[in-house]
Amino acid sequence: MTARHEEIADALRRAIDREEYTVGSRLPTETALAAQYGVARGTVRQAVASLTAEGLIGSRQGARRVVLASRRSQSFAELRSFAQWARAMGRDATGRVVAQEYRPATQEDAVRLQLDEGTAVLHVLRVRGLDAEPVLVERTVYADWVAPAVEAIEPGCASVTQRLYEDTGLVFAYGEHLIDAVAAGAQDAELLGIRRTSPLLRVRRVTTTREGRPVEWSDDRYRPDAVSFSVHNSIGNNALARKTAG
């Protein structure tokens, strides 16, 4: 028999998927949810803890829970969070910073991040893994206003998105993506444990706040034997999704 807190957690997941609670919005208080489902606050607290562990919602001291993602985190609307996607697939996400440094914003950085050329921006080279196996190389450029918070995060943090929310309240809300294929160079090959010139899936993305302020832009390169992308079409929808290869 399914425990009551599991039933409530599943109901909240479905509500988030239906966008009754959109990314960046707050969940009702524990008291309100307890009244809605006719249970004690402790039962609600257990349900909410499950969603927090999955990366669907985040919490900060003294604040109500905020929606960070949905189970559609495999979709490109939420491609920005590798860790959330991995958790939704039942996989363990890992992250390792290889290098990070401040550089003057190039013309491309300035256009993508809506900054003045020459502004100091933070470049981070990071390797991401699924169950400790390297599958993705991220080259991310962070805008000057968020760079100090990113710089303060420990190099092995599995979810930068979650940590930025916890530390600053920042919610990543929108993304634009350009997908193509490239050959692995010497550095990518070494970091991913593959042969040089092996094909990689590249996703170049810009993510912003709900207000449209650019937070980061990134060049992400995936091992195609670990991750694939699929498109589902209908007359009213064209949802491009990411999934594990197989």
SVG drawing of the C-alpha trace seen along z (x, -y; Angstrom):
<svg xmlns="http://www.w3.org/2000/svg" viewBox="-9 -48 54 50">
<polyline fill="none" stroke="black" stroke-width="0.4" points="0.0,0.0 1.4,-3.4 2.2,-5.7 0.2,-8.9 3.3,-11.1 4.2,-9.3 0.8,-9.9 1.1,-13.6 4.5,-13.8 3.2,-12.2 0.3,-14.7 2.7,-17.6 4.9,-16.2 1.9,-16.0 0.9,-19.5 4.4,-20.8 4.3,-18.9 1.0,-20.5 2.6,-23.9 0.1,-24.6 3.3,-25.5 5.7,-26.9 9.5,-27.1 10.4,-30.0 7.0,-30.0 6.5,-29.1 4.6,-26.1 1.8,-26.7 2.9,-26.6 3.0,-23.3 -0.1,-24.4 -2.0,-25.0 -0.9,-21.8 -1.8,-19.8 -5.3,-21.3 -5.6,-20.6 -4.7,-16.9 -6.2,-16.4 -3.0,-15.3 -0.6,-16.4 2.2,-18.9 4.8,-16.2 3.3,-14.1 3.5,-17.1 7.1,-17.7 8.0,-14.1 6.4,-14.6 8.2,-17.9 11.5,-16.3 11.2,-13.8 10.7,-16.5 13.7,-18.4 15.9,-15.3 14.8,-14.9 15.8,-18.5 12.3,-19.5 12.1,-22.1 14.6,-24.0 14.5,-25.4 16.3,-28.3 16.3,-29.0 13.2,-30.8 11.6,-30.8 8.9,-28.8 9.9,-26.1 10.4,-27.3 10.0,-25.1 13.3,-24.6 12.3,-22.1 9.7,-19.5 10.0,-15.8 10.2,-17.2 13.8,-18.2 14.8,-16.0 13.3,-18.6 15.2,-21.4 13.2,-23.9 15.3,-22.6 18.4,-21.4 20.4,-23.8 20.4,-21.5 22.3,-18.3 22.0,-17.2 18.2,-17.6 17.9,-15.6 20.2,-12.8 18.2,-12.5 15.0,-12.2 16.5,-9.3 17.6,-7.6 21.3,-8.3 23.9,-10.0 25.3,-13.2 28.9,-14.2 30.8,-17.4 34.4,-18.4 35.9,-21.8 39.0,-21.4 39.8,-25.1 38.2,-28.5 39.4,-32.1 38.2,-35.6 38.7,-36.9 37.6,-40.1 34.3,-39.5 34.7,-39.0 32.3,-40.3 30.5,-37.0 30.3,-37.0 29.0,-40.6 26.3,-39.8 25.1,-36.6 25.3,-37.9 24.2,-41.5 27.3,-43.0 29.8,-45.6 32.8,-44.1 35.8,-43.8 33.7,-43.2 35.3,-40.6 33.4,-37.3 34.0,-33.9 35.0,-31.0 34.6,-27.5 35.6,-24.3 33.7,-21.4 33.4,-17.7 30.0,-16.1 29.4,-12.4 26.6,-9.9 27.3,-7.3 31.0,-8.5 31.4,-8.0 32.4,-11.2 29.8,-12.0 29.9,-15.8 32.4,-18.7 30.9,-22.1 32.6,-25.3 30.5,-28.0 30.8,-31.7 29.1,-33.4 27.9,-37.0 29.9,-39.4 27.0,-39.8 26.7,-36.1 30.4,-35.1 31.4,-35.7 28.7,-33.3 29.7,-30.6 33.4,-31.1 32.6,-30.4 31.0,-27.0 33.2,-24.0 34.8,-22.3 33.0,-19.0 29.5,-20.4 27.0,-18.1 24.4,-20.9 25.5,-24.5 21.8,-25.3 20.7,-24.1 23.6,-25.7 23.0,-29.1 19.4,-28.9 20.4,-28.0 23.1,-30.7 21.5,-33.5 17.9,-32.7 18.7,-32.7 16.3,-30.6 17.2,-29.6 14.0,-30.0 14.6,-30.1 17.1,-28.7 17.9,-28.9 19.8,-26.1 21.7,-25.4 22.6,-21.8 25.1,-20.3 27.9,-17.7 31.6,-18.3 34.8,-16.2 36.5,-15.8 39.7,-17.8 42.7,-16.7 41.3,-18.2 37.8,-16.8 39.2,-13.4 41.3,-13.4 38.6,-14.6 36.0,-12.1 38.3,-9.1 37.6,-8.8 39.7,-9.0 40.5,-12.3 38.1,-13.2 35.4,-11.0 32.0,-12.6 30.4,-14.6 26.9,-16.2 27.3,-19.9 24.7,-22.1 25.4,-25.8 23.0,-27.4 22.1,-30.7 20.1,-30.6 18.3,-33.5 16.3,-34.5 12.5,-34.8 13.0,-38.5 15.2,-37.6 18.5,-38.6 21.3,-36.3 23.1,-34.3 25.4,-32.2 26.2,-30.9 27.8,-27.5 29.3,-25.2 28.3,-21.6 29.8,-18.5 28.3,-15.1 29.6,-11.7 26.9,-10.3 27.2,-6.8 26.0,-8.1 23.3,-10.7 21.0,-11.1 18.4,-13.6 14.9,-12.9 12.1,-15.1 8.4,-14.5 6.1,-16.3 2.5,-17.1 0.4,-19.8 0.6,-22.0 3.9,-20.9 7.5,-20.2 9.3,-19.0 12.9,-18.2 14.1,-15.9 17.3,-14.5 17.7,-10.9 20.3,-8.4 21.6,-6.5 20.6,-2.9"/>
</svg>
